[in-house]
Amino acid sequence: MMWWGLVFAFVVGCLTMAVYQTQKSLPPGVGVASPMREVVSVEFLYDETYRDDRGRVTFDQSIFDEVLALIDRAERLIVIDMFLFNDFAGAAQGDYRPLSAELTDALIHRKRAIPDIDIIVITDPINTLYGGLVPDHFAALRDAGVTLVTTDLSRLRASNPVWSGLWHLCCVWLGNSATDGWLPNLLGPGKVTLRSYLEMLNLRANHRKTLVADHGESWVGLVTSMNPHDASSRHTNTALRFSGAAALDLLDTEWPVANWSGGDVGDNPARHVQPEQAALGERTARMQILTEGRIRDALLAAIEGTGKGDRLDMTLFYLSHRPTVKALIRAQRRGVSIRLLLDPNRDAFGLEKNGIPNRQVAHELRQAGIAVRWCATDGEQCHPKMLMKTPAAGPSELIMGSANVTRRNLDDLNLETSVRLLADARLPAMDTASAFFERHWHNRRGRRYSVAYNTFADPSRWRYWQYRFMEATGFSTF
C-alpha cells in the first residue's frame, strides 16, 4: 500500500506541475502589441526557389544579404534574435550556403572594426542541443566580445504539458554537460547526452527571427521567417525591412528577453531615443510589432473583419490552429475570396514527413470551398508565414514574420515576432508582396512554384484525427 501511495502522490505531483506549467505568468516582453506607427520606409524582401519547364532549379535570394548589409552599416548597436543559428543538416545532403558561418564572420568583423559597438545575439538552446554542445561559432563570438544569450525556455509555458509536468518535477535540476556526450547528435556532428533529448521533448522554443540596428541617425528593423541555418538556405522565405519608431518597438520586445535569460544587458539604450519621423507627404503606411498571442489576435481580427468582395491570400508553412481554421470557413461563407498556398509538409532536412498537419487541414478547408494549392518543394521548404488582406475598399493589410499558424506559435507558448502593415495596395512593399503571391499561385513566366491541390490531397480520417490529437495535446513538432 505504501508503494501505491507513493505512486499516487507522484502522479498527482506531475499533473499539478503540468497544470502550473500551462498557466504560469509570462515573463516581461511576451505577448506584446506595439502602438501603430507611421512608417518612414518599408521594403518587402523574399527568398524563393523555383523550377523551369526543364526542371532546372533557381534560387533567388535577398533576405540574408540584407541582414549582412545592415550589420556592416551599424556603428552603435546590433541586436539579433534567431531560432536556428547553426550548420546542422540532419539527414539532408547538398551544397548549402554557409549562412551560420557568414553571419558569425560578419558580426566578428563588425566588432573588430568598431570595438565600442554593442552586439547582442539571442538564440534558442536547440543550437547547443540544450547545453550538450559548445558550437565553435558560438565560442568565436564570445571570444570576439559579442554578448551571446541563450533563451531561458523554462520561463515559458508548457507546449507539451504531459512531459513538462514530469520534467520540471524530477529532472530539470539535472542540468547538462557539453563534455559527457555519448549519444549521436541526430541534428549534426558530435555526441550529446541523454539529457539533451529529454529536454528537447518539452518542445519549447524561441522561434523569433529579428534584427535591429542603428543606421546613421535612424534605426532599422527586420522581421523574417528565415533562419541563418545552412540546411535552410534553399527555403522560400519572406521578410519586412523597416525604419522609424517601429524599429525601436521591435528592440523593446527583444531587450527583456535578453535580461530574463541571464544576458544582463541592463537598460535599453534606445528607450529614450527620439525616433525618425515620416515626412508629411509620406504618411501612407502604418506598422505594428506583434509577439506571441497578439499575433493570433491580429490574424483572427483580420480574417473576421472581412466581408463579401474582400480577398485573403495566405502563404504558410504550417496551418493547424483551430480558431483560425474555423474563422477561415466562416469568412468563406460570408463570400470572402480566399486562396491558401501551403507547404505540403513532406520535406524535413532529408527526411520525408507524412503531410500532417497541412494536408489534413487543407482537406477540411477544400470541403468548405476554399481554394488551396501546394508549394512545389523538392527537399526545401515553403517557409513563409504570411497573410495578405485586400479589401474591396480601404487599406490592404499584411501580417508576416516568424509565427506559424499553430497552437504552439500563436497561443503564448513559443516566442514569436510578426509585423502588421496597413497601407495602400500601391505602396511598393504591398505591391511586391502581392506580386510574390500571384507569381507563386499562377506559376508565371514559365516558373513552377506551386502545384494543384490533388497532388498532395489526403482525405484520410485517421490522419485527420491524428492531427487533431497532436494539435490539442502538444505531442507534435508543429
C-alpha positions as CSV (number, residue, x, y, z in Angstrom):
1,M,0.0,0.0,0.0
2,M,2.9,2.4,0.8
3,W,4.2,2.0,-2.8
4,W,0.8,2.7,-4.3
5,G,0.6,5.8,-2.1
6,L,3.9,7.0,-3.4
7,V,2.9,6.3,-7.0
8,F,-0.3,8.2,-6.5
9,A,1.4,11.1,-4.9
10,F,4.0,11.2,-7.8
11,V,1.2,11.2,-10.4
12,V,-0.7,13.9,-8.6
13,G,2.5,15.9,-8.4
14,C,3.2,15.5,-12.1
15,L,-0.4,16.6,-13.0
16,T,-0.2,19.6,-10.7
17,M,3.1,20.6,-12.2
18,A,1.7,20.2,-15.7
19,V,-1.2,22.5,-14.9
20,Y,1.0,25.1,-13.4
21,Q,3.4,25.0,-16.4
22,T,0.5,25.7,-18.7
23,Q,-0.9,28.6,-16.6
24,K,2.1,30.3,-15.0
25,S,2.6,34.0,-15.6
26,L,4.5,35.0,-18.7
27,P,7.8,36.9,-18.3
28,P,8.1,40.6,-19.4
29,G,8.1,41.3,-23.1
30,V,5.9,38.4,-24.0
31,G,2.6,38.9,-25.7
32,V,3.2,42.5,-27.0
33,A,1.2,44.6,-29.5
34,S,3.0,47.9,-30.0
35,P,1.2,51.1,-31.0
36,M,0.5,51.6,-34.7
37,R,3.4,53.6,-36.0
38,E,3.9,55.7,-39.1
39,V,6.5,54.0,-41.3
40,V,9.5,56.0,-42.6
41,S,10.4,53.3,-45.1
42,V,9.5,49.7,-45.6
43,E,10.6,47.0,-48.0
44,F,9.3,43.5,-48.7
45,L,12.1,41.0,-49.2
46,Y,11.9,37.4,-50.3
47,D,13.9,34.2,-51.0
48,E,12.3,31.8,-53.4
49,T,13.2,28.5,-55.1
50,Y,11.6,27.6,-58.4
51,R,12.0,25.3,-61.3
52,D,11.7,26.0,-65.0
53,D,10.0,23.9,-67.7
54,R,13.1,21.6,-67.9
55,G,13.3,21.1,-64.1
56,R,16.3,23.3,-63.6
57,V,16.3,24.9,-60.1
58,T,16.9,28.6,-59.4
59,F,17.5,30.2,-56.0
60,D,16.5,33.9,-55.9
61,Q,17.6,35.2,-52.5
62,S,17.8,38.7,-50.9
63,I,17.0,38.4,-47.2
64,F,20.3,37.2,-45.8
65,D,22.3,39.6,-47.9
66,E,20.2,42.4,-46.4
67,V,21.0,41.1,-42.9
68,L,24.7,41.3,-43.7
69,A,24.4,44.8,-45.1
70,L,22.6,46.0,-42.0
71,I,25.3,44.6,-39.8
72,D,28.0,46.2,-41.9
73,R,26.5,49.6,-41.6
74,A,25.8,49.6,-37.9
75,E,28.0,51.6,-35.6
76,R,26.4,51.6,-32.1
77,L,24.1,48.6,-31.6
78,I,23.1,45.3,-33.2
79,V,20.5,43.0,-31.6
80,I,19.8,39.8,-33.5
81,D,17.5,37.1,-32.3
82,M,17.4,33.9,-34.4
83,F,15.9,30.5,-33.7
84,L,18.2,28.3,-35.8
85,F,21.8,29.6,-36.0
86,N,23.9,26.5,-36.8
87,D,25.2,24.3,-39.6
88,F,23.3,21.2,-38.5
89,A,22.0,19.3,-41.6
90,G,20.4,16.2,-40.0
91,A,19.9,13.7,-42.8
92,A,20.0,16.4,-45.6
93,Q,22.5,16.2,-48.3
94,G,23.5,19.1,-50.5
95,D,25.7,22.1,-51.2
96,Y,24.2,24.6,-48.9
97,R,25.1,28.2,-48.4
98,P,27.1,28.5,-45.1
99,L,24.7,31.0,-43.5
100,S,25.8,30.4,-39.9
101,A,29.5,31.0,-40.8
102,E,28.7,34.1,-42.8
103,L,26.7,35.6,-40.0
104,T,29.3,34.7,-37.5
105,D,32.1,36.3,-39.6
106,A,30.0,39.4,-40.2
107,L,29.4,40.0,-36.5
108,I,33.0,39.4,-35.5
109,H,34.3,41.6,-38.3
110,R,32.0,44.4,-37.2
111,K,33.0,44.1,-33.6
112,R,36.7,44.2,-34.6
113,A,36.1,47.2,-36.9
114,I,34.2,49.2,-34.2
115,P,35.2,47.8,-30.7
116,D,32.7,50.0,-28.9
117,I,29.7,48.7,-30.8
118,D,27.3,46.6,-28.7
119,I,26.3,43.3,-30.3
120,I,23.8,41.1,-28.7
121,V,22.9,37.7,-30.2
122,I,19.9,35.9,-28.7
123,T,19.4,32.2,-29.7
124,D,17.4,29.2,-28.9
125,P,19.1,26.4,-26.9
126,I,18.5,23.9,-29.7
127,N,21.7,25.4,-31.2
128,T,23.7,23.8,-28.3
129,L,21.4,20.8,-28.0
130,Y,20.2,22.2,-24.8
131,G,23.7,22.5,-23.3
132,G,25.0,19.3,-24.7
133,L,27.4,21.0,-27.2
134,V,29.6,24.1,-27.4
135,P,29.5,25.1,-31.0
136,D,32.7,26.6,-32.4
137,H,31.0,29.6,-33.9
138,F,29.4,30.5,-30.5
139,A,32.8,30.3,-28.8
140,A,34.3,32.5,-31.5
141,L,31.5,35.1,-31.0
142,R,32.1,35.2,-27.2
143,D,35.9,35.5,-27.7
144,A,35.3,38.5,-30.0
145,G,33.3,40.3,-27.3
146,V,29.8,39.6,-28.7
147,T,27.2,39.1,-26.0
148,L,25.6,35.7,-26.6
149,V,22.3,35.0,-24.8
150,T,20.7,31.6,-24.8
151,T,17.0,32.0,-24.1
152,D,15.8,30.6,-20.8
153,L,12.9,28.5,-22.1
154,S,11.9,27.4,-18.6
155,R,10.2,30.9,-18.2
156,L,7.8,29.9,-21.0
157,R,4.6,27.9,-20.6
158,A,4.5,24.2,-21.5
159,S,3.8,23.3,-25.1
160,N,3.9,19.6,-24.2
161,P,2.4,19.7,-20.7
162,V,2.3,15.9,-20.0
163,W,6.1,15.7,-20.4
164,S,6.8,19.1,-18.9
165,G,5.0,18.2,-15.7
166,L,7.3,15.2,-15.2
167,W,10.4,17.1,-16.4
168,H,10.0,20.0,-14.0
169,L,9.2,17.7,-11.1
170,C,12.0,15.3,-11.4
171,C,14.6,16.2,-14.0
172,V,15.1,19.9,-14.7
173,W,17.7,20.2,-11.9
174,L,20.0,17.7,-13.6
175,G,21.4,20.4,-15.9
176,N,23.6,19.2,-18.8
177,S,27.2,18.7,-19.9
178,A,28.9,19.7,-23.1
179,T,31.7,17.2,-22.4
180,D,30.0,14.0,-21.4
181,G,28.1,13.3,-24.6
182,W,27.7,9.6,-25.6
183,L,24.7,9.5,-27.9
184,P,24.8,10.5,-31.6
185,N,23.6,14.0,-32.4
186,L,20.8,13.4,-34.8
187,L,20.9,17.0,-35.9
188,G,24.6,17.4,-36.7
189,P,28.1,16.4,-35.6
190,G,29.3,15.5,-32.2
191,K,27.9,13.4,-29.3
192,V,25.3,14.6,-26.8
193,T,23.9,13.4,-23.5
194,L,20.5,11.8,-22.9
195,R,19.6,14.9,-21.0
196,S,19.7,16.9,-24.3
197,Y,17.0,14.7,-25.8
198,L,14.9,14.6,-22.6
199,E,14.9,18.4,-22.5
200,M,14.1,18.6,-26.2
201,L,10.8,16.8,-25.5
202,N,9.5,19.9,-23.8
203,L,9.1,21.3,-27.3
204,R,9.5,24.9,-26.2
205,A,11.3,27.4,-28.5
206,N,12.4,30.9,-29.0
207,H,11.2,30.9,-32.6
208,R,11.8,34.6,-33.3
209,K,13.8,35.8,-36.3
210,T,14.6,39.5,-35.9
211,L,17.3,42.1,-36.3
212,V,17.6,45.7,-35.0
213,A,20.5,48.0,-35.7
214,D,21.3,51.7,-35.9
215,H,21.6,53.2,-39.4
216,G,23.1,56.6,-39.3
217,E,20.8,58.7,-37.1
218,S,18.0,56.3,-37.7
219,W,17.1,52.8,-36.6
220,V,16.2,49.8,-38.8
221,G,14.4,46.6,-38.0
222,L,14.0,43.4,-39.9
223,V,11.4,40.6,-39.2
224,T,11.6,37.5,-41.2
225,S,10.7,33.8,-41.5
226,M,14.4,33.0,-42.4
227,N,16.9,31.2,-40.2
228,P,20.7,31.6,-40.5
229,H,20.8,27.8,-40.8
230,D,22.8,26.2,-43.5
231,A,20.4,23.4,-44.4
232,S,17.6,26.0,-44.6
233,S,19.4,28.1,-47.1
234,R,17.2,27.0,-50.0
235,H,13.9,27.6,-48.3
236,T,11.4,30.1,-49.6
237,N,11.1,32.9,-47.0
238,T,9.8,36.4,-46.6
239,A,10.9,39.5,-44.6
240,L,10.0,43.1,-44.0
241,R,12.7,45.7,-43.5
242,F,11.6,49.0,-42.0
243,S,12.8,52.1,-40.2
244,G,11.4,54.6,-37.7
245,A,9.6,54.2,-34.4
246,A,8.6,50.6,-35.2
247,A,12.2,49.5,-35.2
248,L,12.6,50.8,-31.7
249,D,9.4,49.0,-30.7
250,L,11.0,45.8,-32.0
251,L,14.1,46.5,-29.9
252,D,11.8,46.9,-26.9
253,T,10.5,43.3,-27.4
254,E,13.9,41.8,-27.5
255,W,15.6,43.6,-24.6
256,P,13.6,42.0,-21.8
257,V,14.2,38.5,-23.3
258,A,17.9,39.1,-23.1
259,N,17.7,40.2,-19.5
260,W,15.4,37.5,-18.1
261,S,17.5,34.9,-20.0
262,G,20.6,35.9,-18.0
263,G,22.2,38.2,-20.5
264,D,22.4,41.1,-18.0
265,V,22.3,43.7,-20.8
266,G,21.0,46.4,-18.5
267,D,18.8,49.2,-19.6
268,N,17.7,49.5,-23.2
269,P,20.0,52.3,-24.6
270,A,17.5,53.3,-27.3
271,R,14.5,53.6,-25.0
272,H,14.7,57.4,-24.8
273,V,15.8,57.9,-28.4
274,Q,13.6,60.2,-30.4
275,P,12.6,58.1,-33.5
276,E,12.9,59.3,-37.0
277,Q,9.6,60.8,-38.3
278,A,8.0,60.3,-41.6
279,A,7.8,63.3,-43.9
280,L,4.4,64.9,-44.2
281,G,3.7,63.6,-47.7
282,E,4.9,60.1,-47.0
283,R,2.4,59.0,-44.3
284,T,0.9,56.3,-46.4
285,A,1.7,53.3,-44.2
286,R,1.4,52.3,-40.6
287,M,3.1,49.4,-38.8
288,Q,2.7,47.4,-35.6
289,I,5.1,44.9,-33.9
290,L,3.3,41.8,-32.6
291,T,4.6,39.0,-30.5
292,E,3.2,35.6,-29.3
293,G,-0.6,35.7,-28.6
294,R,-1.0,39.2,-30.0
295,I,-0.1,37.8,-33.4
296,R,-3.1,35.4,-33.0
297,D,-5.4,38.3,-32.1
298,A,-4.3,40.3,-35.2
299,L,-4.7,37.3,-37.5
300,L,-8.2,36.5,-36.3
301,A,-9.2,40.1,-36.4
302,A,-8.0,40.4,-40.0
303,I,-10.0,37.3,-41.0
304,E,-13.1,38.1,-39.0
305,G,-13.1,41.6,-40.4
306,T,-13.6,40.5,-44.0
307,G,-16.8,40.6,-46.0
308,K,-18.0,39.9,-49.5
309,G,-15.7,41.4,-52.1
310,D,-12.6,41.2,-49.8
311,R,-9.7,38.8,-50.6
312,L,-7.4,36.9,-48.3
313,D,-4.2,35.3,-49.6
314,M,-2.1,33.2,-47.2
315,T,1.3,31.5,-47.7
316,L,2.0,29.2,-44.8
317,F,4.5,26.6,-43.7
318,Y,2.1,25.2,-41.1
319,L,-1.7,25.7,-40.7
320,S,-3.3,23.8,-37.8
321,H,-4.7,26.4,-35.4
322,R,-8.3,25.5,-34.8
323,P,-9.7,29.1,-34.2
324,T,-8.0,30.2,-37.4
325,V,-9.3,27.3,-39.4
326,K,-12.9,28.0,-38.2
327,A,-12.5,31.7,-38.9
328,L,-11.5,31.0,-42.5
329,I,-14.5,28.7,-43.0
330,R,-16.8,31.5,-41.7
331,A,-15.1,34.0,-44.0
332,Q,-15.7,31.7,-47.0
333,R,-19.4,31.5,-46.1
334,R,-19.5,35.3,-46.0
335,G,-18.3,35.5,-49.6
336,V,-14.7,36.3,-49.0
337,S,-12.3,35.2,-51.7
338,I,-9.7,33.0,-50.0
339,R,-6.5,31.4,-51.5
340,L,-4.2,29.3,-49.4
341,L,-0.7,28.4,-50.6
342,L,0.6,25.7,-48.3
343,D,3.8,23.7,-47.8
344,P,2.9,20.0,-48.4
345,N,4.8,19.1,-45.2
346,R,6.8,16.4,-46.8
347,D,10.4,17.7,-46.5
348,A,12.3,17.9,-43.2
349,F,16.1,18.2,-43.8
350,G,16.5,14.9,-45.7
351,L,13.6,13.1,-44.1
352,E,10.1,12.7,-45.6
353,K,7.1,13.6,-43.5
354,N,3.5,12.3,-43.8
355,G,1.9,15.7,-44.5
356,I,0.5,16.4,-41.1
357,P,-1.0,18.9,-40.4
358,N,-1.3,20.9,-43.7
359,R,-2.8,18.1,-45.8
360,Q,-5.5,17.3,-43.2
361,V,-6.4,21.0,-42.7
362,A,-6.4,21.6,-46.5
363,H,-8.9,18.7,-47.0
364,E,-11.2,20.3,-44.4
365,L,-10.9,23.8,-46.0
366,R,-11.4,22.5,-49.5
367,Q,-14.6,20.8,-48.4
368,A,-15.7,24.3,-47.3
369,G,-15.0,25.6,-50.8
370,I,-11.6,27.4,-50.1
371,A,-9.0,27.3,-52.9
372,V,-5.8,25.5,-52.0
373,R,-2.5,25.0,-53.9
374,W,0.7,23.4,-52.7
375,C,4.2,24.9,-52.9
376,A,6.2,22.8,-55.3
377,T,9.0,21.7,-52.9
378,D,11.8,19.2,-53.5
379,G,13.9,19.0,-50.4
380,E,13.5,22.6,-49.4
381,Q,10.5,24.1,-47.5
382,C,8.0,26.7,-48.3
383,H,8.6,28.6,-45.1
384,P,6.7,31.9,-45.1
385,K,4.1,32.7,-42.5
386,M,2.2,35.4,-44.4
387,L,-1.4,36.7,-44.6
388,M,-2.4,39.5,-47.0
389,K,-5.8,41.0,-46.9
390,T,-7.0,43.1,-49.8
391,P,-10.4,44.7,-49.0
392,A,-12.9,46.0,-51.5
393,A,-12.3,49.4,-50.0
394,G,-9.7,50.8,-47.7
395,P,-6.0,49.9,-47.0
396,S,-4.5,46.5,-47.5
397,E,-3.2,44.6,-44.5
398,L,-0.1,42.4,-44.4
399,I,0.8,40.2,-41.3
400,M,4.0,38.2,-41.6
401,G,7.0,37.1,-39.5
402,S,8.1,34.0,-37.6
403,A,4.8,32.6,-36.4
404,N,3.3,29.6,-38.0
405,V,-0.4,29.3,-37.7
406,T,-0.4,26.7,-35.0
407,R,-1.3,26.4,-31.3
408,R,2.3,26.4,-30.3
409,N,3.2,29.5,-32.3
410,L,0.1,31.6,-31.5
411,D,-1.1,30.7,-28.0
412,D,1.7,32.2,-25.9
413,L,3.9,29.1,-25.9
414,N,6.8,29.8,-28.3
415,L,8.5,33.2,-28.5
416,E,7.4,34.7,-31.9
417,T,7.6,38.0,-33.7
418,S,5.5,39.2,-36.6
419,V,4.7,42.6,-38.1
420,R,1.4,44.1,-39.2
421,L,1.5,46.6,-42.0
422,L,-1.5,48.7,-43.1
423,A,-1.0,50.6,-46.4
424,D,-2.4,51.4,-49.8
425,A,-2.1,48.5,-52.1
426,R,0.1,50.7,-54.4
427,L,2.8,51.1,-51.7
428,P,5.8,49.3,-53.2
429,A,6.1,46.9,-50.2
430,M,2.5,45.9,-50.6
431,D,2.7,45.6,-54.4
432,T,5.8,43.4,-54.1
433,A,4.2,41.2,-51.5
434,S,1.1,40.8,-53.8
435,A,3.2,40.1,-56.8
436,F,5.1,37.4,-54.8
437,F,1.9,35.6,-54.0
438,E,0.4,35.9,-57.6
439,R,3.7,34.7,-59.1
440,H,3.6,31.6,-56.8
441,W,-0.1,30.9,-57.3
442,H,-0.1,31.2,-61.1
443,N,3.4,29.8,-61.9
444,R,4.0,32.8,-64.1
445,R,6.9,33.3,-66.6
446,G,7.4,29.6,-67.1
447,R,8.4,29.0,-63.5
448,R,7.0,26.3,-61.4
449,Y,6.3,27.5,-57.8
450,S,3.2,25.6,-57.0
451,V,1.1,22.5,-57.9
452,A,-2.6,21.7,-57.9
453,Y,-4.4,20.6,-54.7
454,N,-4.9,17.0,-55.9
455,T,-1.1,16.5,-56.0
456,F,-1.0,16.1,-52.2
457,A,-4.6,15.7,-51.3
458,D,-5.2,13.4,-48.3
459,P,-8.8,12.6,-47.2
460,S,-7.7,10.1,-44.6
461,R,-9.9,10.4,-41.5
462,W,-7.2,8.5,-39.4
463,R,-4.6,11.1,-40.2
464,Y,-7.1,13.9,-39.7
465,W,-7.8,12.8,-36.1
466,Q,-4.1,12.2,-35.6
467,Y,-3.5,15.9,-36.4
468,R,-6.3,17.0,-34.1
469,F,-4.8,14.9,-31.2
470,M,-1.3,16.3,-31.8
471,E,-2.5,19.9,-32.0
472,A,-4.6,19.6,-28.9
473,T,-2.1,17.8,-26.7
474,G,1.2,19.3,-27.9
475,F,2.6,15.9,-28.8
476,S,3.9,17.3,-32.1
477,T,6.7,19.2,-33.7
478,F,4.3,21.9,-35.2
